[in-house]
């Protein structure tokens, strides 16, 4: 069980959609005092979700800030909304608040241009499984982040899964290609296994059940096992057995890994262009 988070930090969560709700739920589950969290969102449904957890929430920033000294601002909004949203938070940046954003695709310089070069800022890239607190988040700080602030942000983001710090923002596109887009590759594998199971005689729902459970179980096993995953593959593979027959096709001319490498390269290149 993950350890509790002990902080004396007031958190302003901007946006309480899917990722915002995952963060909020993770913090509360890890023992963060709900009185230290406030939420602002323009959507009534998001406000209702936060209020159902007994967290103060409003569509109006001024109401959220009343009697609440913000130490950390967390942006969990769509990236296209940031340019119009950020100016309202410049005063908090000038006051020394830490800023953390999980919005995809925006460079640290984008935030610094609006909030100021002295802003204490961390860019985060969580992936889809973070919604069930089993994700991994890449964290990249700007030069103003101190070690204590880094620890605070790391502890809070660990509430939704593993964390990994990047010292070079240029690596974020590669991380996005592997981790951010990675769940889609895994879902495609589940689709393919399901269809293959149906072709060899399994009923559709049964094939889907086996495919999902096998991928989930193999991932969990790999996560809990030290060493190279190639060794795990070899443990499943008996000479002349059924797995060998399958892998001879998947590994012929390195076709399986080659396709994955091409896919990750394409995603990385697209990330460079979008940034």
matplotlib code that plots the C-alpha trace (Angstrom):
import matplotlib.pyplot as plt

x = [0.0, 1.3, 2.5, 0.5, 1.4, 2.1, 2.1, 1.2, 0.6, -2.5, -3.3, -5.4, -6.5, -7.5, -9.6, -11.4, -12.0, -10.7, -7.1, -8.0, -10.4, -7.6, -5.2, -7.8, -8.8, -5.2, -4.3, -7.3, -6.6, -3.0, -4.2, -4.0, -6.4, -9.3, -9.3, -6.0, -7.4, -9.7, -10.9, -11.9, -13.5, -16.0, -18.0, -20.8, -20.3, -16.6, -17.6, -20.1, -17.5, -15.2, -18.0, -19.1, -15.7, -16.3, -13.7, -14.4, -15.0, -16.4, -16.6, -15.3, -11.6, -12.3, -14.5, -11.9, -9.2, -11.2, -9.3, -7.1, -3.3, -2.3, 1.1, 0.7, -1.3, -2.0, -3.3, -5.3, -7.0, -7.1, -3.9, -5.9, -7.5, -4.2, -3.4, -6.6, -6.5, -3.0, -3.0, -5.4, -2.7, 0.2, -0.3, 0.0, 3.2, 4.6, 3.7, 6.0, 3.4, 4.7, 3.1, 2.5, 0.8, -0.3, -1.6, -0.1, 2.2, 3.0, 6.7, 7.9, 8.8, 5.1, 4.2, 7.2, 6.3, 2.9, 3.6, 7.1, 10.6, 10.8, 7.9, 8.6, 7.3, 7.1, 5.9, 4.2, 3.3, 1.1, -0.4, -3.8, -3.5, -2.9, -6.7, -6.7, -3.6, -1.4, 0.2, 3.7, 4.4, 7.4, 8.3, 10.5, 11.4, 12.5, 15.6, 13.7, 12.5, 14.3, 14.9, 12.1, 9.7, 10.8, 10.1, 6.6, 5.6, 7.1, 5.1, 1.9, 2.3, 3.2, -0.4, -1.4, 1.5, 5.2, 7.2, 10.4, 12.3, 13.7, 16.5, 16.1, 12.7, 13.8, 13.2, 9.5, 8.6, 10.3, 8.6, 5.2, 5.9, 6.7, 4.5, 1.8, 1.0, 2.1, -1.3, -2.7, -0.1, -1.1, -4.8, -4.0, -2.2, -5.3, -7.5, -5.2, -5.0, -8.8, -9.3, -6.7, -8.4, -11.7, -10.1, -8.9, -12.3, -12.9, -16.2, -15.7, -16.2, -14.1, -11.3, -11.5, -11.4, -8.3, -6.5, -7.2, -6.2, -3.1, -1.8, -2.6, -1.1, 2.1, 2.5, 2.1, 4.5, 7.1, 6.7, 7.3, 10.3, 13.8, 16.0, 15.5, 12.1, 13.8, 14.5, 10.8, 10.0, 12.5, 11.0, 7.7, 9.3, 10.0, 12.1, 9.8, 6.7, 3.6, 5.2, 8.2, 6.0, 4.3, 7.5, 9.2, 6.6, 6.7, 10.4, 11.2, 13.5, 12.8, 9.5, 7.6, 10.2, 11.0, 7.3, 7.3, 10.5, 9.0, 5.8, 7.7, 9.9, 6.8, 5.2, 8.4, 8.8, 5.1, 5.7, 8.6, 6.4, 3.5, 5.7]
y = [0.0, 3.5, 5.6, 8.6, 12.1, 14.4, 18.0, 21.5, 22.7, 24.4, 23.0, 24.7, 22.2, 23.9, 21.4, 18.4, 16.2, 12.7, 13.4, 16.0, 13.5, 10.9, 13.3, 14.4, 10.9, 9.8, 12.7, 12.0, 8.3, 9.0, 11.1, 14.7, 16.9, 17.8, 21.2, 21.9, 21.3, 23.6, 23.1, 25.5, 24.3, 25.9, 22.7, 22.1, 18.3, 18.6, 20.9, 18.3, 15.5, 17.5, 18.5, 14.9, 14.3, 17.1, 19.3, 23.0, 23.7, 26.6, 27.8, 31.2, 31.6, 34.5, 32.4, 29.6, 32.0, 33.6, 32.9, 30.4, 31.0, 28.9, 27.1, 24.9, 25.3, 22.2, 22.6, 19.6, 21.2, 20.9, 22.5, 24.7, 26.5, 27.4, 30.6, 32.4, 30.7, 31.4, 35.2, 35.0, 33.1, 35.5, 37.1, 33.6, 33.1, 36.4, 35.4, 32.3, 29.5, 26.3, 25.5, 22.0, 21.2, 17.8, 19.4, 17.7, 19.3, 22.7, 23.5, 25.0, 28.2, 28.6, 28.9, 31.0, 33.5, 34.1, 33.5, 35.0, 33.7, 33.4, 31.0, 27.8, 25.2, 21.5, 20.0, 16.5, 13.8, 11.1, 8.3, 6.8, 4.2, 7.1, 7.4, 4.2, 5.1, 2.6, 5.0, 6.5, 10.2, 12.0, 15.1, 17.9, 20.9, 24.4, 25.9, 27.6, 24.4, 23.7, 20.2, 20.5, 21.6, 18.8, 16.3, 17.8, 17.5, 14.0, 12.8, 14.2, 12.7, 9.4, 9.2, 8.1, 5.7, 5.7, 8.8, 9.5, 12.8, 14.1, 16.7, 17.4, 18.6, 17.4, 13.8, 14.5, 13.6, 10.3, 9.6, 10.5, 8.1, 5.2, 5.9, 8.4, 6.6, 3.2, 2.2, 2.4, -0.1, -2.4, -2.0, -2.9, -6.0, -7.0, -6.4, -8.6, -11.4, -11.3, -11.6, -14.4, -16.3, -16.0, -17.3, -20.5, -21.2, -19.2, -17.4, -13.6, -12.6, -15.5, -14.6, -11.0, -12.1, -14.2, -11.5, -8.7, -10.9, -12.2, -8.8, -7.3, -10.2, -10.3, -6.5, -6.9, -9.8, -7.9, -4.8, -6.9, -8.8, -7.5, -8.1, -8.2, -9.0, -11.0, -13.5, -13.7, -14.4, -17.2, -18.7, -19.0, -20.5, -24.2, -25.6, -27.0, -25.9, -23.8, -20.5, -21.2, -21.8, -18.4, -16.5, -17.9, -15.9, -12.7, -12.6, -13.5, -10.8, -8.9, -7.8, -7.3, -5.1, -3.3, -2.3, -1.0, 1.0, 2.5, 3.4, 5.0, 7.0, 8.2, 9.3, 11.0, 12.9, 14.0, 15.2, 17.4, 18.9, 19.6, 21.3]
z = [0.0, -0.9, 2.0, 3.1, 2.0, 4.9, 3.7, 4.9, 1.4, 0.0, -3.5, -6.1, -8.7, -12.0, -13.9, -12.5, -15.6, -15.9, -14.9, -12.4, -10.7, -10.7, -9.0, -6.5, -5.7, -5.4, -3.0, -0.8, -0.7, 0.4, 3.3, 2.0, 4.1, 1.9, 3.5, 1.9, -1.6, -3.6, -7.2, -9.9, -13.2, -15.6, -15.9, -13.4, -13.7, -12.7, -9.7, -8.6, -8.7, -6.5, -4.1, -3.8, -2.2, 0.2, -1.5, -1.9, -5.6, -7.7, -11.3, -10.1, -9.3, -7.0, -4.7, -4.6, -3.6, -0.7, 2.5, 0.8, 0.5, -2.5, -2.4, -5.4, -8.6, -10.6, -14.2, -15.4, -18.3, -22.1, -23.6, -26.0, -23.0, -21.4, -23.3, -22.2, -18.7, -17.5, -17.2, -14.2, -12.3, -12.8, -9.3, -7.7, -9.7, -8.5, -5.0, -5.2, -5.7, -7.4, -10.7, -12.1, -15.4, -16.7, -20.0, -23.0, -25.6, -24.1, -23.5, -20.2, -22.1, -23.0, -19.3, -18.5, -21.3, -19.6, -15.9, -15.9, -16.1, -12.3, -12.0, -10.2, -12.7, -13.3, -16.5, -16.1, -18.6, -17.0, -19.1, -19.3, -16.5, -14.1, -14.1, -12.0, -10.1, -12.0, -14.4, -14.8, -15.0, -16.4, -14.5, -15.9, -13.7, -14.8, -13.3, -10.5, -8.8, -5.5, -4.1, -1.4, -4.1, -6.3, -3.5, -2.9, -6.5, -6.8, -3.7, -5.0, -8.5, -7.0, -5.8, -9.3, -10.1, -10.6, -11.4, -13.3, -13.4, -16.7, -16.6, -20.3, -21.6, -25.1, -23.9, -23.2, -26.8, -26.5, -23.2, -24.8, -27.7, -25.3, -22.3, -23.3, -26.6, -25.2, -23.8, -27.3, -28.6, -25.7, -26.5, -30.1, -28.9, -26.9, -30.0, -32.1, -29.5, -29.2, -32.9, -33.2, -30.4, -32.2, -35.4, -33.7, -32.2, -29.0, -28.5, -28.7, -25.1, -23.9, -26.3, -25.0, -21.4, -21.9, -24.0, -21.4, -18.4, -20.1, -21.0, -17.6, -15.8, -17.9, -17.3, -13.6, -13.5, -15.4, -13.2, -10.1, -11.5, -11.6, -14.6, -18.3, -19.7, -22.4, -19.6, -18.7, -22.4, -22.4, -19.3, -21.1, -24.2, -24.2, -27.1, -29.8, -27.8, -28.8, -27.7, -29.8, -32.9, -32.3, -31.6, -34.7, -36.7, -34.5, -34.3, -37.9, -39.4, -36.1, -37.6, -34.4, -32.7, -35.9, -36.2, -32.6, -33.2, -36.3, -34.4, -31.5, -33.9, -35.8, -32.5, -31.4, -34.7, -34.5, -31.0, -32.2, -34.9, -32.6, -29.9]

ax = plt.figure().add_subplot(projection="3d")
ax.plot(x, y, z, "-o")
ax.set_aspect("equal")
plt.show()
